[in-house]
Amino acid sequence: MTEFALELALPAARPRRFLHRALTWSLCAALAAGAVFALAGPVTALALGPVDKVVVDKSARSLTLLRDGAAVFTADISLGKSPQGQKQREGDERTPEGKYRLIWGNPDSTHYRAILISYPSKKQAAAAAAKGEDAGGGIMIHGQRQWWRFLTRSPLTNGCIGLSNFAMDVVWNAVELGAPIEIRP
């Protein structure tokens, strides 16, 4: 091939190479977006509207939002390292069981977003005090510092109820402060 013919062939190769790279990056972006969508679920779940009650089933590792007694959303949860049984004291890494209220929300939590549960009740605090212990507190429903950690399925809390950040968005938009929460064994 002559030098002149080589110069003519090179410009034709550049657009082809550019097109190949553009298609490769577009395909990678589409696959990444699809993976995020598959892990998070449909975005329409964010528009649930207000719910009446939150039910946490510790043994099933699930959180369910109820409206008029019917489930409108269910999400997987993560609990602490020792989730079985009722929370007795500060530091036992258990999630309390019983009926409480959602009393405060923090949109800028270090755990993405967080909603405080009204644990301990006066009765629970008195029982712990009678033993000379602190009942603990600061039990929350919260998202994750690093969203991908929820995929590991390892214990991600010290007694709180951990959700994926997507599920936390759904809960955040659907519950109102004062809403009841029931945490079952």
Order of alpha helices (4+ residues) and beta strands (2+ residues): alpha-beta-beta-beta-beta-beta-alpha-beta-beta-alpha-beta
